[in-house]
Amino acid sequence: SLAVVSESILLYLDEAGDEDASVDLSCVIGASSGSGATMVFMNLLANPNFGIADPGTATHRQARTIARALGFMGMIVDMQQDDMLGEAREVALEKARDWGDGAWEKLVTSTSVAGLFLPFARALVMARRMDTAWLDLPVEELITSQHAAGPSWLDKAG
């Protein structure tokens, strides 16, 4: 969901052409995993480091920075395989508690709001606090650093 929103914004900006025009970024809605993506997006808009004016009107440059940040957040969400396995276990336990042995089959993530948003937890926190300088770090450093979420990586951006 995050990658789709990111690429959609970039495509829109490429096609719009008018670099001086404002872009309204506050018009977004989602369901299921799209709800998590919407929350991450809104946290980016609310992050003062991005300089987006209330209620979400941005310059093309700011919109491109937000789009790049969404792509970055998408990588964070996708790299949480351990969390997702833990989420599936918790949702299965909750499902058994709530519906018992006679429960009909349901989509696992639809049974728990917490389960739905768990994969987005880190991205939600980072979106509210990240510095735009993180987006200028080399991708190789972001991926291969032994402390990708630790102080050595963050200090280089700050």
C-alpha positions in Angstrom: 0.0 0.0 0.0 2.8 2.5 0.9 4.7 1.8 -2.3 1.5 2.3 -4.4 0.8 5.7 -2.7 4.5 6.7 -3.1 4.6 5.8 -6.8 1.2 7.4 -7.5 2.3 10.7 -6.0 5.6 10.6 -8.0 3.7 9.7 -11.2 1.2 12.5 -10.6 4.0 15.0 -10.1 5.8 13.9 -13.2 2.7 14.3 -15.3 1.5 17.5 -13.7 4.6 19.4 -14.8 3.8 22.7 -13.1 6.5 22.8 -10.4 5.1 26.0 -9.0 1.6 24.6 -8.4 0.6 23.4 -4.9 -0.4 19.8 -4.3 -3.1 18.9 -1.8 -1.7 15.8 0.0 -4.4 15.6 2.7 -6.9 13.7 0.4 -6.2 10.1 1.2 -8.3 7.2 2.5 -7.7 3.5 2.9 -9.2 0.3 4.2 -7.5 -2.8 5.7 -3.8 -2.4 5.1 -4.7 0.9 3.4 -5.7 2.2 6.8 -2.2 1.6 8.1 -0.8 3.2 5.0 -3.1 6.2 5.5 -1.9 6.6 9.1 1.7 6.5 8.1 1.0 9.1 5.4 -0.8 11.4 7.8 2.1 11.1 10.3 4.5 12.1 7.6 2.3 15.2 6.8 2.2 16.1 10.5 6.0 15.7 10.9 7.4 19.3 11.2 10.6 18.2 9.6 8.8 18.0 6.2 7.4 21.5 6.5 4.0 20.7 5.1 1.5 23.4 5.9 -1.8 22.6 7.5 -4.1 21.1 6.1 -1.6 19.3 3.7 -0.8 21.7 0.9 2.7 21.1 -0.3 5.1 22.3 -3.0 6.2 19.8 -5.6 9.5 19.4 -3.9 7.8 18.7 -0.5 5.4 16.2 -2.2 8.4 14.4 -3.8 10.1 14.2 -0.4 6.9 12.8 1.2 6.6 10.2 -1.7 10.3 9.1 -1.1 9.6 8.8 2.6 6.6 6.6 1.9 8.8 4.3 -0.2 11.3 4.2 2.7 8.4 3.4 5.1 7.3 0.6 2.8 10.7 -1.0 3.1 10.4 -0.9 6.9 7.0 -2.5 6.9 8.1 -5.2 4.4 11.2 -6.1 6.5 9.2 -7.1 9.6 8.7 -10.8 8.9 9.3 -11.8 12.5 6.6 -9.3 13.7 4.2 -10.7 11.2 4.7 -14.2 12.4 4.1 -13.1 15.9 1.0 -11.2 14.8 -0.4 -14.2 13.1 0.0 -16.2 16.3 -1.6 -13.6 18.4 -4.5 -13.2 16.0 -5.0 -17.0 16.0 -5.1 -17.0 19.8 -7.5 -14.1 19.9 -9.8 -15.8 17.3 -9.9 -19.0 19.4 -10.7 -17.0 22.5 -13.4 -14.9 20.9 -15.1 -17.6 18.8 -14.0 -20.9 20.2 -13.6 -24.2 18.3 -16.8 -23.6 16.3 -15.5 -20.4 14.8 -16.0 -20.1 11.0 -13.0 -19.3 8.9 -12.2 -15.6 8.6 -9.4 -13.6 7.1 -6.8 -13.7 9.9 -6.0 -9.9 9.9 -9.6 -8.9 9.9 -10.1 -10.4 13.4 -7.9 -7.9 15.2 -7.3 -4.2 14.8 -4.0 -4.5 16.7 -3.1 -7.3 14.3 -3.8 -5.2 11.3 -1.7 -2.3 12.5 1.2 -4.2 14.0 3.3 -4.3 10.7 3.0 -0.5 10.5 4.0 0.2 14.2 7.7 1.2 13.4 6.7 3.1 10.3 4.1 5.1 12.3 6.6 6.2 14.9 9.4 6.9 12.4 7.0 8.8 10.1 6.2 11.2 12.9 9.8 11.8 13.9 12.1 11.1 10.9 14.4 13.7 9.5 14.3 14.4 5.8 18.1 13.9 5.7 17.5 10.1 6.2 16.3 10.0 2.6 19.7 11.2 1.4 21.7 8.4 3.0 23.0 5.8 0.5 20.6 2.9 0.2 23.5 0.4 0.7 24.1 2.0 4.1 20.5 1.7 5.1 20.3 -1.9 4.1 23.7 -3.3 5.1 24.5 -1.3 8.3 24.8 -3.5 11.3 22.9 -0.9 13.3 20.3 0.2 10.7 18.0 1.5 13.3 20.6 2.5 15.8 22.5 5.7 16.8 25.4 5.3 14.3 23.0 5.4 11.4 20.9 8.2 12.8 23.8 10.4 13.8 25.0 10.6 10.2 21.6 12.1 9.2 21.4 14.5 12.1 
